[in-house]
Amino acid sequence: MGNSFFTLFLISNIILSVIFCIIILIKKLLKAQITVNTQYHISVISLLTLIAPFIPFHFLKINSFFDWMINFGASNSKLSDIRSAGKTTETINQNANWLQDFSMSIEQSSFGMMDSVFFIVWILGMIVILMATLYSNLRIVKIKKSLQVVENKELSTLFYTCKEEVHFHKMVVLGYSSLIKSPITFGIIYPYIVIPKDISTLSTNEMKCVLLHELYHCKRRDMLVNYFMCLSRTVYWFNPLVWYFLKEMKTEMEISCDYAVLKTLDKESHLKYSEVILKFASISQRTSSLLAASDISSSYKQVKRRIVTIVNFQVESHLLKMKSALVFIIVLAIILISIPSISILAVNKESHPFSNTNVVYKDYSSFFDELSGSAVLYDLKMKQYTIYNKEESTTRFAPASTYKIFNALFALESGIITRDNSQMTWDGTLYPYEEWNQDQDLFSAMESSASWYFQNLDQQMGKKKLQNYYEQINYGNGDLSGNITNYWLNDSLKISPVEQVDILKKFYDNEFAFEQSSIQTVKDSLLLEESNGNRLSGKTGTTVLNGENIEGWFVGYVETVDNTFFFAVHSQGEKQAGGSTLSKIVLSILEKEGIYQSIFS
């Protein structure tokens, strides 16, 4: 499954829709158990889920449902001529040209064209909604320009009295406009309450109902919520569930405001208040609504719900408030737990903190040409790092075939294989390379990077034992939630170049307290070549997607007469970013630093 923005956005919308369905269901089932205000407040906090897809949660180490969706897609990708998780690695052979790639291509459906089409449609849809919102705002601007500030002393006194009853003392402009038929409120920083110019049909009590309603909108900053709802409609214009949710929320906003007004009025005035709503509702049906404004009138369907609520109005009991608080906390918990799973950016780059001060930063960009890459060297004697591209060198990537170093170590340590008894019979499955289509032992499998051999080792050890080993050596993010056949290949397991170097040092010195014979066997299997008395050992890895080498690794170490140098180099690009390319880059860097000169130079 592609990891493009729009593909991830669609997945997040599916999850978001499920969460909304759960919230709507809770509100429907528990309607009698929660207050009107709680219903509205649940809707308000639910808006967090609409922001979530654009919040980067990659700094949180959370194994979310979203990650599972991506892993599911990755583990079900079709692999070229391989029964499970095809992958890539390079051959390492002292007698052959170990710079050659032995790679398996992961064949995934191309989402590029579809993503582009969907993205364009999405943008066009947003433009249409934005134009409608802009038109609505232009109408508000026009109303604002036509505004005549109320100078009627009686109305001004009533307005001041209402503000006192509402306990709202912020400056609010009250004015008339001939462009509206129903009272509206707009403005986030400077609120405006605008009433129709012809209000002769309203009694003082009716006008009080209108002013109280609009003042409560101002006090609760409902205009800010209105603008956020407009933004949500724009971004999620294609999601009917979001539109339904926002429509319900608008009704709940008005009902909640009605409740606040009813608490302020005496019981005899409740009927008068409902008559005011009905009066303006009949007028508003002949005019289009303003998206970013709060309007006392509503559609007939919404008005019906509001009138029923007014008729059944009762002051909430303490028990009802307690139940409401409990439901609110439960819904809030559901939302907070779900948010990381909705984030599109949750699957973005995961970083490893690096604070070592004995570091020299160098520019090796000339070796990478058009590739994005990083390089980390470590001088064991000087205890000094040399790093190119600090950001990427601390960013975690799938280890690809470099994981086989430790896969082999775990298999040796658990007794599944030994140095002298590591033979595994080929089952007859045809692979693109003759070197793979034969029986393998640890040395031949490491040499040709035969994927099926190491996958069988994983299967024999089992995920639980593997997880324990990865945690024991503190390997990268230690995440084995992906499929056991390809958790190391563009899936759940991630490690940064800096961590690769650090874990190689620990492996080399056996800080894991494994059997020394196991360590030495793996070391021997990693030997690539000897030159001028120096020994080069290492492992390459390549991720091949649809036939293109999009990501590569080369990790290892150089043993000289009096020192050992560890290295980890990573690259990524649209093509030619594989392990063979990295091998040449590493040899060039090692030669430049005077560490090693290959026999192939």
N, C-alpha and C positions, 0 to 999 in steps of 0.2 A: 504494500500500500504506500502510495507516495506521501512524502512529508511536506508537500507544498502547503502554502498558507491556506489556500481555499479548501483543499482536501481536509486539512485539520479543522478549518472553520466549520465545515459541514458536519464533521464528527462531533465537534463541540456543541453544535446546534441540536443534534440528536440527543445528546446527554442533557443539554439544557431543557429541551422539551419534556424529557422524562421527569426532570426535577420539577418543572412547572406543573405537570400533571399531578405529581404527588402533593404539591402545595395546594393546588386547586381542590383535590380530593379531600385533603385534611380540612380545608375551610368549609367545604360543603357538608362533610359528615359531622363536623363539630360546630356548626353554625350556631346552634342553640347554647353552646357551652362557652362561647367567647363573645366579648363585647364588640360593638360596632367599630370602636377605635382600634381594637386589636386586629380586626380583619384588615383595616386599612394599613396599619403599621406592618403587618406581615407582607402585604403587597409592596410596601416601600422598601423593606429590607431585601425582598426578592429581586429588586432591581440590581442588587449586587451581582447576581448571576449573569446579567446582561453585560456587565463591565468585565467580568472574569476572563472571557476569552482573550482579552488584550492585556492582561496583567502577567508579567514574567514571574512565574513561580519556580523557575529552574534552580533558584538558590535554596529551595526547600528540598530535602531528600525525601520525597513522598512518592510511594509507588501507587499512583492513582489509577482509576479505571480507564482514564484516557490513555495512560501508558500501556495498559493491557490491550486496548483497541489497536494501538499502533503495533505492539508486539504480535498481536493476532494476525494483523495484515502482513507483517513481515514474515512470520513463520509459515504463512500459507502462500507465500509467493512461489511461483513456478520456477524450479531450478533446472537449468539446462542439463539434461541427461544425468541427473543425479537424484537419488531417491530422497535425500534430505538435505536441507540447508547447504546448498552449494556455497563454496567460498573460494578464497583465493590465497595462495601463498607462493613463495618462490622456492625453488630448489636450492639446497645448500650442499655443495659437493666439492671436496678438495680436488678431485680428479676431473670433474666436468666444469662447465662454465656456470657457476652458481648465480651469475647475474641474470640467468634466464628466468622468465615467469612461468610457473605452473599455476594456472588460475581457473577457477570455475565462475561462470557468469550467473548472477542472479537475474532471472528474467521476470521483470515486473511490467504490468500494464503501463503504458505511457499515459500519464495524466497531463502531460505538458499542454497539448492542444486543448483538451477539455477544460483544464484549469483556466487557460487563457480566455476561452469563450465564456465560461461561467463567471470569471472575474469581471469581464467587460459587461455582462448582463447585470451583475450585482451593482457595479458602478453606475450604469445607466438607470437602474431602479432607484438608487440613492439620489441621483440627480433629479429624477422626477419628484420624489418625496420632498427633497430640499426645496425645489421650486414651489411646491404647494405650501411648505412651511414659510418660505420667503414671502409668498403672496399674502399669507395670513398676517405675517409681521408687518408688511407694508400697509395692510388695512389698519393694524393697530397704530402705526405711525400716523396714518391719515386721521384716525380718531383722535389721537393725541394732539395733532395740530388744530383740530376743530374744537378742542376742549374749551369750555367756558367755566372758569372756577366758580363754585357756588358762593354767592354773596348773600343769599337769603338768610337772615339772622335766625329765623326759627329752625331752618334746616341745619344751619351750622351748629346751633345749640344742641339739637338732637344728635348730630354726628359726634360732638364732643362727649355727650352723655353716653352714647354707645361705646365709644373708645374707653371710657372709664369703666363701664360694665364688663368689657372684654379684658380689661387690664392691659391695654396695648397703647403705648405712648409714643411710638415712633411716628415721624412725620408721614402723613398720608395725604395725597392731593385728592380732593373730592370735586368732581366737575360734571357738567352736562355735555351731551353731544347729540346732535340730530341724526348722527350716522348709525346709531344703535337702537334696537327695540327692547333690549333686555339689559339689566345691569351687568357690568363686567368688571373684573379686576386684572390688572397686568402690572408688570414692572418688578424686577427682583430687588434692585438696590433702592429705588425710589418708587414705592407702590402708588398706583393710581386706581381710584374707584370711580367709575364713570356710570352715570345713570342717564336714562333717556331724557331728552329735553322736555318732553310732554309727560309730566308725572302728576298731572292734575287729578288723575283717576285714583291715585293712591292716598289713603288716609295716613295720618301720623303714625298709627300703630303698624300699618303695612310698610311704611317707609323704614320704620325701626327694624322690622324683620329683615328687610333688604340690607340695611347698613350693617346689622349684626352678622349676617351671613358673609358679606364681603370682607368685613374686618377680621373675621376668624380665618379666612383664606390668607389675609396679609400676615396675621400673627403666626400662622403655622408654616409660612413660606411655601404655600402650595404652588406659587408661580414657578419656583425653582424646580419642583417636581414636574410641573407641566412641560418645562423646557427639556428636562431629561427624558420624559415620555416621547417628546417630539424627536429627540435624537435616537431613541431606541427604535421608534417606527422607521426612521431613516435607515439605520444599519440593518435591522431585521425585517425589512419590508416583505421579504419572501416567506417569512415564518408566520402562518396564520394563527398559531397558538400564542405567539407573542402579541399579535394584534388583539386577540380575544382577551388575553390577560390584561393588557393596558386599558382596554375598554371597560372591563370589570373594575379595574383600579380607579378609573375616572369616576365611575358610579359610587364606589366606596368612599372616595374623597368627598363627594357631595353629601353622602349620607352621614359621614363622620362630622362634616361641618354642620349639617342639619341638627345632629344630636347636641353639638356644642351650643347651638342657638336655642334649642328646646330647654336645655338646662338653665339658660339665662332668662328665658321668658317664664311668665307664670302659666299655669295650666290652661287658663281660659284663652290664652293667646295662641295655643298650639293649632287650633282650627284655623285661625286667621293666617298663620304662617303657611299652612298647607294650601290655603286659597291663593296666597301670593305666588307660590311655586306653580300652581296650575294656571294662573293668569299669564305668567310670563312664558310658560311652556307652550301655550297655544300660539303666542306671538312668534316664538323662536323657530317654530316649524317652518316658517316662511322665509327664514334667513339662514345663511350658512354660518357654521360655528367658527370661532377663532381658536386655532390649535394651541397657542401659547397663553391663552387667557382663561381665567376661571369665570364661569357664567352660572348665574343662579338657575337659569332654565336648563332643561335637558330634553332628551327624546321622550316620547310618550311611555316607552317601555321602562326607561330609567325613572321617569316621574312616578310611574306606578309603584315601583319598588320603594321610592322615597316616601310616598304617601302612606304605604303600608307600614313602613318603619315609624313614621310620625304617629300614626294611629295607635301602634303598639308600644309607644315609648314608655319606658320605665327606667327609673334611676337604677344603675347597676348595683347589685348587692356585693358585699365584700367577698362572698364565696365565688361569685361569677368573675370578679376581678382576679382572684387567686387562680382559678381555672384558666383564665385568659393568659395570665403571666406564664403559667406552665406550658401552655400550647405555644406561646410565642418563643419561649426558650428552646423548645423541641424543634420548631421550624428553623430558628436561627442556627441551631447546631447542625441541622441537615444542610443548610445553605453553606455554612463555613466549612464543613467537611467536604462538600461537593465542589466548592470553588476551584481548588487546584486541579481537579479533574477536567474542568471546562476550559482551562487556559490553553490557548493555542500555543503560547510560548512556554508551556510547561515542559515540552519536549525539546526545547532549545538547549543551547550549550550549557553543560554543567562544568563548573570550575573546581579546581583543587587549590586550597589555600597554600601559598608558598611564601615563607618569610625568611629564608636563609640569606644572610648578609654577605657571605663570601661568594659573590657572584660577579662575573665579568659579562657584560652584554656586548655582543658583536653583531655585525650586519653580514649575514650570509645570503642576502636576497639574490645576489647575482647567480648563485648556484641553483636557485629554484625557478628561474625564468618567470613564466606566467603563472606558476603554481602558487597556491597559498600554502605556506608550510612553516615549520618550526624545528629547531634543533637544540638538543641539550647534551652537553658533554660534562663529564665529571672526572677530575684529576684526583685519584685516590690518595696520592702522596701529599699533594697540596691541599686536599679537601676543598677543592674549589670548583664551582659550576661555571660553565661558559654557556650562555643562552642566547639564541636568536629567536625573536618574536615571543616576548614574555607572555602575552595574552594567550596565544595559541598553545604555548608550551605548558600552560597550566589548565588548558581546556581538555575535558575528557572526551575520548572517542572510543568507538568499538575497537578492541585489540586485534581483530582479524586473526591471522595465523600466528601472531606472536604469543597468543595464549598457549600455544602447544608446548612452549618451554615448561610451563607449570602443569599443564595437563599430563605431560610425561612424568614430571616429578611426583605428582600425586599418585599416578598409577604405580610407580616404583615404590613409593612409600607405603602404599596400601597393600602391596604384595601381588597385585594383579599381573604384573610383569616383573621380570628381573633382567639384569644385563645380558645373561646367557640364555634367557628363556622369554623372549618378547615376540615370538613368531605369531602371526595372525593370518588365517587362511582367507584368501580372496574369495568372495561368494559368487563371482562370475558376472557381477554388474559391470557393464561396459562404461568406462570413463573416457574422456577425450585424450588422455595421455597414457601411452603404453606403460610408463613407469608406475601408474596406479593400478593397472590391470594385471596384478600379480600378487603373490603372497608378500607380506611385509613384516619386517621386524622394526624395532624402534629406530635404528640407525637409517634404514632405507626409507622408512616413512617420514622421518625428519628431513632426510636428504631431498626427497621428492615432494614433501609436504602433502602426503596422501591424506586427504580429509577423512575418508571413511575409517581409517585406522584410529585416528584420535577420537572420532565420534563414537566408535565402538568402546574405546576406553571410558569415555564419559558415561555411556549406557551401563557399563559394568560397575562403575563406581556408584552411580545413582546421584540424583540431585542433592539429596540430604548430605551425603559425605562430601560432595564437591563444595557445597555451601560452607561446610565446616572448614575445609581446607582454605578456601578463599578468604574466609574471615580470619583464620589463623595467621595468614601471611599479609593480611590487610591489603588485598589487591584491589586498587581502584575504588569503584563504588560498591563492589562486592554483590552486585545485583544479578541474581540468576533467575529472575522471574520469567525470562523468555523461555522459548522451547529449548529443551536440553540439547537438541541437535545443532542449534545455531545461536545460542545466547551470546556468543562471542563475536558474531558477525552482524554488524549493523543492527544490534538488538539491545538487550538490557544491560549487559556488562560493558562498562566504560572505564577507561584509564587514560591519564594524561601523560605526555612525554616525560615530564618531571618525575611522575610516579613510576614510570617504566624504568628510569635510571635508578631511582632509589630502591626499587624492588630487585633489580638486577644486582645491585651492590649487596643486598642482604642475602640473595641467592648465592652469590659468589663466595661470601664469607660464611655461609650457612648459619645465619642468624636465626633461622627457623628451627634449629635443633633437629633437623631431619637426619636420617642416616647418611653419613658422609659418602657411602658407596652410591646412594641414590643421586646425590649432588654431582658426584664425579661422572656418573654415567650420562647424565644430561649434559654436563659440560663437554664431554667427549662427542656427543651427538651434535653439538652446536658448532664444532670446529669447522671453519670455512676454508682457511688457507694459512700458510706460513710464508713469511717474506722477511729476509734479512734477519732471521732470528726472532722475529716478532710473530705473534699468533693472533689471528682475527677470528672471533667467534660471534655468532649472532643468528637472528631469525628475522626473515622478512614477512610481510603480510600485505595482502592487497584486497580491497573490496571492489568487485567488478559488477557493475549494474548495467544490464542490457548490452553487454559486450564492451563497455568502456571502463577503464581503470580510473575510478573516481576518488579513491583514497588509498594511501599506502603507508607502510611502516617499515623501518629497519632499526632494530634494537640489538645491542650486543656490547662487546667489550674487546679491547686490544690489550694483550699482555706483552709488555716489553721486558727487557732484562731487569729493570729496577722499578717498574711502576705498572699500574693497570689503569686504563682509561675506559670509562663506560659511556655509552652514547644511546640516544633515542631520537630518531628523526621521523617526523610525520608530515604528510602532504595531502592536499585535497584539491580537486579540480574537476573539470568536466571530462577530461581524458588524460591519458598518459601520467596518471598520478600514482601508479602502482609501485610495488616493492622493487622491481628492477630499476626504475627511475631513481628511487630512493637510494638504492645500493650505490649508484654512480655518484649521487650527491654526497653521500656519506664518505665515500672514498676520496672525493675531491676535498671535502672539509678536513678529513684526517690528514691528507697530504699537505694541505695548506698550513695546518697547525703543527706539522712536523712530527706527527704521532705515528703514522703508518703509511707505507707506500705499497700498494697492491701489486701483485704479480701481473695484473691485467692493465696496469697503468702504462 
